[in-house]
Amino acid sequence: MKKIFMLLLVLFGVYSYSIPRVYFGLGMGGMAPDNEASIQSTWGKDFYWSGVLGISDESGWGIRANYGNYTNASHYPADVDKNLRVGISPLLASVVYNWGTPSTLFQPYIGGGVGGYFYDVRQDILGIDSSLKSGTVFGPHLLAGIKINLLKSFCLVAEYNKYYIPSIGVFNASNFESSAFIIGMEFSIPIIERQQSAPVQATTTPYKFSSEEEELLIQIQQIQTELTQMKTKRKQMQEEIDIFYSSNEYDESNKDFTAKYNQAKFKESQIVIIDRKITEAQKNLDSLNQKWQTAHADNQPVETQVVYLQQNYVYSPYGVHYKNGFLYRRNSQPTMRYNRGFDSNQAVNNNSPLRAVDRTDYEQKKNNAIKELGNRGSSGVENSQQQTKPVDANDYEQKKKEAILDLQKSR
């Protein structure tokens, strides 16, 4: 079996150098055991899905890999209260031959190969979902199907699979042979060979700003970026403050509560600073925007010019760089003019005395925080834990052994 897998792997590697298309898809349908009576009397037809990844060329030959899953609960009368289930997950490698090409409407195909079938037999024991038997068996499979090529890169698929699954060691069954039928869709992508690639043509992108215009737009872009960062930082601080007030009860005797309260008050002072900085930055930005509009009669918004500069700064003859969200001139570094001097994660100085908690202020802030969180759609989550009866470990192990022994009996 290992030799067969190695052969397929080598074939895949050699073949991949000449194929023009790779395809992938997903199909859904049904799968059912169709050979052993003891298996059929226990498990039947149920939902089955399968994903595919493959390569093919215009000669019609291709190689593909599939992975799917089938799960079914026993319908055997004695298993009704046990919730006995089986899961089969095929992982397959196949060689496929296609008639026609992706350009034809109907494209039938056949194939076959080998693969591994991962299985897991489970049962509820004392209310616990337990695995009784699991492992992997290897076996061959056959397939046949038809593609309806709606586009050269997209098709609908109908496919039948016959899985020759060996015994999984239950009910003395000699095999778990099954059939599956799926309907799905596939997408394909052409692979362009290197020798056919067109040479890269040099392009010249026009650059429309003078040195003075470029300098002004860089200043505008830097302030816009700082404003965005400050507003984000302010929002984060406010959310942290709201969470503190909404999730803590007043307790001035609790040192941890007092420390958190002081941290919240510190963040409130930082927000005051941020608001002042935002006002200053916005005022300066409005002035620079007005300066640009006065000097240009094209009436294009300055934001459009900034976006153009961000997309084409590499073509600047004056030397412009981009780092951490900021545009800047070659011989300088972006400088924070406004977004500095405050930190939402900065801790209160441990050597400084803790401020006494103002209960009136705290209760007012708490009410405001709860309202704010409610407006955001997160008014709180109530957690409930259901009390369950503890499971006796010895009883559980005995029941599990009995269930495993039941799998060895004939049906």
C-alpha positions as CSV (number, residue, x, y, z in Angstrom):
1,M,0.0,0.0,0.0
2,K,2.9,2.4,0.8
3,K,4.4,1.7,-2.6
4,I,1.2,2.7,-4.3
5,F,1.0,6.0,-2.4
6,M,4.7,6.7,-3.3
7,L,3.9,6.0,-7.0
8,L,1.0,8.4,-7.0
9,L,3.2,11.0,-5.2
10,V,5.9,10.7,-7.8
11,L,3.4,10.7,-10.6
12,F,1.8,13.9,-9.2
13,G,5.2,15.6,-9.0
14,V,6.3,14.7,-12.6
15,Y,2.9,15.4,-14.1
16,S,2.6,18.8,-12.4
17,Y,5.3,20.2,-14.7
18,S,3.2,19.9,-17.8
19,I,-0.4,20.5,-16.7
20,P,-2.2,23.6,-17.9
21,R,-5.1,23.8,-15.3
22,V,-5.7,23.2,-11.6
23,Y,-9.2,22.8,-10.3
24,F,-10.9,22.6,-6.9
25,G,-14.5,22.1,-5.8
26,L,-17.1,20.9,-3.3
27,G,-19.9,18.4,-3.6
28,M,-22.7,17.3,-1.4
29,G,-25.0,14.3,-1.5
30,G,-25.5,10.9,0.2
31,M,-23.5,7.9,1.2
32,A,-24.7,4.4,2.3
33,P,-23.2,1.0,3.1
34,D,-24.2,-1.4,0.3
35,N,-22.6,-4.8,0.9
36,E,-22.5,-6.3,4.4
37,A,-26.0,-7.2,5.9
38,S,-24.9,-6.6,9.5
39,I,-23.6,-3.1,8.6
40,Q,-26.7,-2.2,6.5
41,S,-29.0,-3.3,9.4
42,T,-27.2,-0.9,11.6
43,W,-26.3,2.1,9.5
44,G,-27.9,3.5,6.4
45,K,-27.9,6.4,4.0
46,D,-27.0,9.8,5.3
47,F,-25.5,13.2,4.2
48,Y,-22.1,13.1,2.6
49,W,-19.8,15.9,1.5
50,S,-16.5,15.8,-0.4
51,G,-13.9,18.4,-1.4
52,V,-11.6,17.9,-4.4
53,L,-8.3,19.4,-5.5
54,G,-6.8,18.2,-8.8
55,I,-4.8,18.9,-12.0
56,S,-5.5,18.0,-15.6
57,D,-4.4,18.7,-19.1
58,E,-6.0,18.8,-22.6
59,S,-5.1,15.1,-23.2
60,G,-7.9,14.3,-20.7
61,W,-5.7,12.7,-18.0
62,G,-5.6,14.1,-14.5
63,I,-4.7,13.5,-10.9
64,R,-6.8,14.6,-7.9
65,A,-7.2,14.3,-4.2
66,N,-10.5,14.1,-2.3
67,Y,-11.5,14.4,1.4
68,G,-15.0,13.8,2.6
69,N,-17.2,12.9,5.6
70,Y,-20.1,10.6,6.3
71,T,-21.8,10.3,9.8
72,N,-24.8,8.2,10.6
73,A,-26.7,7.1,13.8
74,S,-27.7,3.4,14.1
75,H,-31.3,2.4,13.3
76,Y,-30.9,-1.0,14.8
77,P,-33.7,-1.5,17.4
78,A,-31.3,-2.4,20.2
79,D,-29.3,0.8,19.6
80,V,-32.1,3.3,19.8
81,D,-31.3,4.4,23.4
82,K,-27.5,4.2,22.9
83,N,-27.0,6.8,20.1
84,L,-24.5,4.5,18.4
85,R,-22.9,6.4,15.6
86,V,-20.2,5.8,12.9
87,G,-18.1,8.4,11.1
88,I,-16.2,7.6,7.9
89,S,-13.8,10.2,6.4
90,P,-12.2,9.1,3.1
91,L,-8.9,10.7,2.1
92,L,-8.3,9.6,-1.5
93,A,-5.8,9.9,-4.4
94,S,-7.2,9.2,-7.9
95,V,-6.2,9.1,-11.5
96,V,-9.0,10.4,-13.8
97,Y,-9.6,10.4,-17.5
98,N,-11.9,13.1,-19.0
99,W,-13.6,13.0,-22.4
100,G,-13.8,16.4,-24.1
101,T,-12.3,19.7,-22.7
102,P,-13.5,22.5,-20.5
103,S,-14.7,24.2,-23.7
104,T,-17.3,21.5,-24.3
105,L,-20.6,21.6,-22.5
106,F,-20.8,18.0,-21.3
107,Q,-17.6,16.3,-20.1
108,P,-18.0,12.8,-18.7
109,Y,-15.1,11.2,-16.8
110,I,-14.1,8.0,-15.0
111,G,-11.3,7.2,-12.5
112,G,-10.1,5.2,-9.6
113,G,-7.4,5.1,-7.0
114,V,-6.5,4.3,-3.4
115,G,-6.8,6.1,-0.1
116,G,-7.3,5.9,3.6
117,Y,-10.6,5.7,5.4
118,F,-10.6,7.2,8.8
119,Y,-13.4,5.8,11.0
120,D,-14.8,6.5,14.5
121,V,-17.5,4.5,16.2
122,R,-19.1,6.5,19.1
123,Q,-21.8,5.9,21.7
124,D,-23.4,7.8,24.6
125,I,-22.4,6.1,27.9
126,L,-24.0,7.6,31.0
127,G,-24.6,10.7,29.0
128,I,-21.0,11.1,27.9
129,D,-20.1,11.0,24.2
130,S,-17.5,8.2,24.0
131,S,-15.3,6.8,21.3
132,L,-15.6,3.0,21.2
133,K,-13.4,2.2,18.3
134,S,-11.4,4.4,15.8
135,G,-8.6,4.0,13.3
136,T,-7.7,4.0,9.6
137,V,-8.1,1.4,7.0
138,F,-6.8,1.5,3.4
139,G,-8.6,0.4,0.2
140,P,-9.3,1.2,-3.4
141,H,-12.2,3.1,-5.0
142,L,-13.8,3.7,-8.4
143,L,-15.6,6.8,-9.7
144,A,-17.6,8.1,-12.6
145,G,-19.2,11.4,-13.3
146,I,-20.1,14.2,-15.7
147,K,-19.3,17.9,-15.7
148,I,-21.5,20.6,-17.2
149,N,-19.1,23.3,-18.2
150,L,-21.1,26.6,-17.9
151,L,-17.9,28.6,-18.2
152,K,-14.4,27.5,-19.1
153,S,-13.4,28.0,-15.4
154,F,-16.7,26.9,-13.8
155,C,-18.8,23.8,-14.0
156,L,-21.5,21.7,-12.2
157,V,-20.6,18.1,-11.3
158,A,-22.6,14.9,-10.7
159,E,-20.5,12.0,-9.5
160,Y,-20.8,8.4,-8.3
161,N,-18.2,6.8,-6.0
162,K,-17.8,3.1,-5.0
163,Y,-15.7,2.8,-1.8
164,Y,-14.1,-0.6,-1.2
165,I,-13.7,0.0,2.6
166,P,-12.2,-3.0,4.5
167,S,-13.6,-4.2,7.8
168,I,-13.5,-1.7,10.7
169,G,-13.8,-4.5,13.2
170,V,-17.5,-4.3,14.2
171,F,-20.2,-7.0,14.2
172,N,-17.9,-9.5,12.5
173,A,-18.5,-7.7,9.2
174,S,-15.9,-8.4,6.5
175,N,-16.1,-4.9,5.0
176,F,-17.8,-1.5,5.1
177,E,-18.1,-1.2,1.3
178,S,-20.3,1.9,0.5
179,S,-21.6,3.9,-2.4
180,A,-21.8,7.7,-2.6
181,F,-23.5,10.1,-5.0
182,I,-22.8,13.8,-4.9
183,I,-23.7,17.0,-6.8
184,G,-21.4,20.0,-6.6
185,M,-19.4,22.6,-8.4
186,E,-15.8,23.1,-9.5
187,F,-13.6,26.0,-10.4
188,S,-10.5,25.8,-12.6
189,I,-7.5,28.1,-13.0
190,P,-5.2,27.9,-16.1
191,I,-1.5,27.6,-15.3
192,I,0.7,29.8,-17.6
193,E,4.0,28.3,-18.6
194,R,7.0,30.5,-18.0
195,Q,8.2,30.4,-21.6
196,Q,4.8,31.8,-22.7
197,S,4.9,34.7,-20.3
198,A,4.9,38.1,-21.9
199,P,7.9,40.3,-21.1
200,V,7.3,43.0,-18.5
201,Q,7.0,46.4,-20.2
202,A,8.4,49.4,-18.5
203,T,5.8,52.0,-17.7
204,T,6.1,55.6,-16.9
205,T,3.6,57.0,-14.4
206,P,3.1,60.8,-14.7
207,Y,3.7,62.7,-11.5
208,K,1.7,65.9,-11.1
209,F,2.9,67.7,-8.0
210,S,5.6,70.3,-7.6
211,S,8.0,70.2,-4.6
212,E,5.9,72.8,-2.8
213,E,2.6,71.0,-3.5
214,E,4.1,67.7,-2.4
215,E,5.3,69.2,0.9
216,L,1.9,70.7,1.7
217,L,0.1,67.4,1.0
218,I,2.6,65.5,3.2
219,Q,1.8,67.9,6.1
220,I,-1.9,67.3,5.5
221,Q,-1.5,63.5,5.3
222,Q,0.6,63.4,8.6
223,I,-2.1,65.4,10.5
224,Q,-4.9,63.2,9.1
225,T,-3.1,60.1,10.3
226,E,-2.4,61.6,13.7
227,L,-6.1,62.5,14.0
228,T,-7.2,59.0,13.1
229,Q,-4.8,57.5,15.7
230,M,-5.9,59.9,18.4
231,K,-9.6,59.2,17.8
232,T,-8.9,55.5,18.0
233,K,-7.0,55.9,21.2
234,R,-9.7,58.0,22.7
235,K,-12.4,55.5,21.9
236,Q,-10.3,52.7,23.4
237,M,-9.8,54.6,26.7
238,Q,-13.5,55.5,26.9
239,E,-14.5,51.9,26.4
240,E,-12.1,50.8,29.2
241,I,-13.5,53.4,31.5
242,D,-17.1,52.4,30.7
243,I,-16.3,48.7,31.4
244,F,-14.7,49.5,34.8
245,Y,-17.7,51.6,36.0
246,S,-20.3,49.1,34.7
247,S,-18.7,45.9,36.0
248,N,-17.5,47.1,39.5
249,E,-19.6,47.8,42.6
250,Y,-18.6,50.6,44.9
251,D,-16.3,49.5,47.7
252,E,-13.9,52.1,49.0
253,S,-12.5,49.6,51.5
254,N,-11.2,47.5,48.7
255,K,-7.7,48.5,47.7
256,D,-7.9,46.8,44.4
257,F,-11.2,48.7,43.6
258,T,-9.6,52.0,44.7
259,A,-6.5,51.4,42.5
260,K,-8.8,50.6,39.5
261,Y,-10.8,53.7,40.2
262,N,-7.7,55.9,40.2
263,Q,-6.6,54.3,36.9
264,A,-10.0,55.2,35.5
265,K,-9.7,58.8,36.7
266,F,-6.2,58.9,35.2
267,K,-7.6,57.8,31.8
268,E,-10.3,60.5,32.1
269,S,-7.6,63.1,32.4
270,Q,-5.9,61.6,29.4
271,I,-9.1,61.9,27.4
272,V,-9.2,65.6,28.3
273,I,-5.7,66.0,26.8
274,I,-6.6,64.0,23.7
275,D,-9.7,66.2,23.1
276,R,-7.6,69.3,23.3
277,K,-5.0,67.8,20.9
278,I,-7.7,66.8,18.5
279,T,-9.1,70.3,18.4
280,E,-5.6,71.8,17.8
281,A,-4.9,69.3,15.0
282,Q,-8.2,69.7,13.3
283,K,-7.8,73.5,13.4
284,N,-4.3,73.2,11.7
285,L,-5.7,70.7,9.2
286,D,-8.5,73.0,8.2
287,S,-6.0,75.8,7.7
288,L,-3.8,73.6,5.4
289,N,-6.8,72.4,3.5
290,Q,-7.9,76.0,2.9
291,K,-4.4,76.9,1.7
292,W,-4.5,74.0,-0.8
293,Q,-7.9,75.0,-2.1
294,T,-7.0,78.6,-2.5
295,A,-3.9,77.7,-4.6
296,H,-5.8,75.3,-6.9
297,A,-8.8,76.0,-9.1
298,D,-9.5,72.4,-10.1
299,N,-11.9,72.0,-7.2
300,Q,-10.8,68.5,-6.6
301,P,-11.1,67.6,-2.9
302,V,-7.7,67.7,-1.1
303,E,-8.5,64.1,0.2
304,T,-8.3,62.9,-3.4
305,Q,-4.9,64.5,-3.9
306,V,-3.6,62.9,-0.7
307,V,-4.8,59.5,-1.9
308,Y,-3.1,60.0,-5.2
309,L,0.2,60.9,-3.4
310,Q,-0.1,57.8,-1.2
311,Q,-0.5,55.6,-4.3
312,N,2.2,57.3,-6.4
313,Y,4.8,58.6,-3.9
314,V,7.4,56.1,-5.3
315,Y,7.4,58.2,-8.5
316,S,8.2,61.5,-6.8
317,P,11.4,63.1,-8.1
318,Y,11.9,64.8,-4.8
319,G,12.2,61.7,-2.6
320,V,9.2,60.6,-0.6
321,H,9.0,57.6,1.8
322,Y,6.2,55.8,3.6
323,K,6.5,54.4,7.1
324,N,4.0,53.4,9.9
325,G,1.2,55.1,8.0
326,F,3.1,58.4,7.4
327,L,4.5,60.0,4.3
328,Y,7.7,61.9,4.8
329,R,10.6,63.5,2.9
330,R,13.8,61.5,2.2
331,N,16.0,63.5,4.6
332,S,13.5,63.7,7.5
333,Q,11.5,61.4,9.7
334,P,7.7,61.7,10.5
335,T,7.3,63.6,13.8
336,M,4.3,63.2,16.1
337,R,3.1,66.8,16.6
338,Y,-0.1,66.0,18.4
339,N,-0.4,62.2,19.1
340,R,2.0,62.1,22.1
341,G,2.1,62.7,25.8
342,F,-0.6,60.2,26.7
343,D,-0.9,56.4,27.0
344,S,-4.0,54.4,27.8
345,N,-1.9,51.6,29.2
346,Q,0.2,53.8,31.5
347,A,-0.2,52.8,35.1
348,V,-0.7,55.2,37.9
349,N,2.6,55.9,39.8
350,N,2.8,53.4,42.6
351,N,4.6,56.0,44.8
352,S,1.8,58.5,44.5
353,P,-1.0,58.4,47.1
354,L,-4.3,56.9,45.9
355,R,-7.1,59.4,45.5
356,A,-10.1,58.9,47.7
357,V,-13.1,57.5,45.9
358,D,-15.9,60.1,45.4
359,R,-19.0,57.9,45.7
360,T,-21.4,60.4,44.0
361,D,-19.0,60.8,41.1
362,Y,-18.6,57.0,40.9
363,E,-22.3,56.3,40.9
364,Q,-22.9,58.9,38.2
365,K,-20.1,57.5,36.0
366,K,-21.4,54.0,36.6
367,N,-24.9,54.9,35.4
368,N,-23.5,56.7,32.3
369,A,-21.2,53.7,31.5
370,I,-24.1,51.2,31.7
371,K,-26.1,53.4,29.3
372,E,-23.2,53.7,26.9
373,L,-22.6,50.0,26.9
374,G,-26.3,49.5,26.3
375,N,-26.2,51.9,23.3
376,R,-23.4,49.8,21.8
377,G,-25.6,46.7,22.0
378,S,-23.5,45.0,24.8
379,S,-25.6,45.5,27.9
380,G,-24.1,42.5,29.5
381,V,-24.3,38.7,29.3
382,E,-25.9,36.6,31.9
383,N,-24.1,33.3,32.5
384,S,-26.0,30.3,33.8
385,Q,-24.4,27.0,34.7
386,Q,-26.5,23.9,34.8
387,Q,-25.8,21.7,37.7
388,T,-25.1,18.1,36.5
389,K,-24.9,15.0,38.5
390,P,-21.2,13.8,38.8
391,V,-20.4,10.6,36.8
392,D,-19.1,7.6,38.6
393,A,-15.8,6.8,36.9
394,N,-15.9,3.0,37.6
395,D,-19.5,2.8,36.3
396,Y,-18.5,4.7,33.2
397,E,-15.6,2.4,32.4
398,Q,-17.7,-0.7,32.9
399,K,-20.4,0.6,30.6
400,K,-17.8,1.5,27.9
401,K,-16.3,-2.0,28.0
402,E,-19.7,-3.5,27.6
403,A,-20.4,-1.3,24.6
404,I,-17.1,-2.2,23.0
405,L,-17.8,-5.9,23.5
406,D,-21.2,-5.4,21.8
407,L,-19.4,-4.3,18.7
408,Q,-17.7,-7.6,18.4
409,K,-21.0,-9.6,18.3
410,S,-22.6,-10.7,15.0
411,R,-25.9,-9.2,13.8
